[in-house]
Amino acid sequence: MFKKLFFLSFAIACLSVLNVKAQDNTDKIKDGINKVYEMFNSGDFSDIGKYIDAGYVEHTPTMGQKPGLEGFVEVMKSFKKSFPDMKFTINDVIITNDKAAVLNTMTGTNTGEFMGMPATNKKISVMGIDWLLFNKDPKCTEHWGYIDSYSMMQQLGMNK
């Protein structure tokens, strides 16, 4: 009986430690997500390496996007040129272990060339979803993303 009770206590203690470690990573992941979205808004990506791994893989690249972290930063800087007042708002975040889903809204005014098209000077508000994987550091290692591009093109007057 004592052995069973000891084993049960030991198992509960181990699970508690694992849960605390998972919670610690959850907080770090959420903080990293918030920091990266702040970078989207400011256009300053100087600290991006703190939150996204050098071996980053983009599974839903934009047309012509270079691979890795360099390609990711170039795309975000390009968006910032097209929409200088671009702002991402995080609507919801769900984190489970090493995965995160982020529901977001991107707003901005198209005052610069966008995808080879001249500026429209029109405002947009577009929903997006990011699916992210993290390593143990935790830094983002992989991304799949969706943005309501049809709605964006309609709002810009480029798709009727």
Backbone hydrogen bonds, N-H to C=O, Kabsch-Sander energy under -0.5 kcal/mol:
donor,donor_aa,acceptor,acceptor_aa,energy
5,L,1,M,-2.6
6,F,2,F,-2.8
7,F,3,K,-2.9
8,L,4,K,-2.6
9,S,5,L,-2.5
10,F,6,F,-2.8
11,A,7,F,-2.8
12,I,8,L,-2.4
13,A,9,S,-2.3
14,C,10,F,-2.5
15,L,11,A,-2.5
16,S,12,I,-2.2
17,V,13,A,-2.1
18,L,14,C,-2.4
19,N,15,L,-2.4
20,V,16,S,-2.3
21,K,17,V,-2.4
22,A,18,L,-2.5
23,Q,19,N,-2.5
24,D,20,V,-2.7
25,N,21,K,-2.3
26,T,22,A,-2.5
27,D,23,Q,-2.5
28,K,24,D,-2.1
29,I,25,N,-3.4
30,K,26,T,-2.7
31,D,27,D,-2.4
32,G,28,K,-2.6
33,I,29,I,-2.6
34,N,30,K,-2.4
35,K,31,D,-2.4
36,V,32,G,-2.5
37,Y,33,I,-2.4
38,E,34,N,-1.9
39,M,35,K,-1.9
40,F,36,V,-2.1
41,N,37,Y,-1.9
42,S,38,E,-2.3
43,G,39,M,-3.1
45,F,43,G,-0.8
48,I,45,F,-1.7
50,K,47,D,-2.0
51,Y,48,I,-1.7
52,I,48,I,-2.2
53,D,140,C,-2.6
56,Y,53,D,-1.7
57,V,141,T,-2.4
59,H,57,V,-0.6
59,H,143,H,-3.0
65,Q,62,T,-2.4
69,L,54,A,-0.6
71,G,67,P,-1.1
72,F,68,G,-1.8
73,V,69,L,-2.5
74,E,70,E,-2.2
75,V,71,G,-2.2
76,M,72,F,-2.2
77,K,73,V,-2.5
78,S,74,E,-2.2
79,F,75,V,-2.4
80,K,76,M,-2.0
81,K,77,K,-1.7
82,S,78,S,-2.0
83,F,79,F,-2.6
86,M,83,F,-2.6
87,K,107,T,-2.6
89,T,105,T,-2.7
91,N,89,T,-0.7
91,N,103,L,-2.8
92,D,103,L,-1.6
94,I,101,A,-2.4
96,T,99,K,-2.5
99,K,96,T,-2.2
100,A,132,L,-2.1
101,A,94,I,-2.6
102,V,130,D,-2.7
103,L,92,D,-2.5
104,N,102,V,-0.5
104,N,128,G,-2.8
105,T,89,T,-2.2
106,M,126,V,-3.3
107,T,87,K,-2.6
108,G,124,I,-1.6
110,N,122,K,-2.6
111,T,82,S,-1.2
111,T,109,T,-1.4
112,G,82,S,-1.7
114,F,117,M,-2.8
117,M,114,F,-1.9
120,T,110,N,-0.5
121,N,110,N,-3.2
124,I,108,G,-2.8
126,V,106,M,-2.9
128,G,104,N,-2.5
129,I,146,Y,-2.7
130,D,102,V,-2.4
131,W,144,W,-3.2
132,L,100,A,-3.0
132,L,130,D,-0.5
133,L,142,E,-2.1
134,F,98,D,-2.4
135,N,139,K,-2.3
140,C,51,Y,-2.8
141,T,133,L,-3.0
142,E,133,L,-1.2
143,H,57,V,-1.9
144,W,131,W,-2.2
146,Y,129,I,-2.5
148,D,127,M,-2.3
149,S,147,I,-2.8
152,M,148,D,-2.1
153,M,149,S,-2.8
154,Q,150,Y,-2.2
155,Q,151,S,-2.7
156,L,152,M,-1.9
157,G,154,Q,-1.4
158,M,153,M,-2.8
159,N,153,M,-0.9
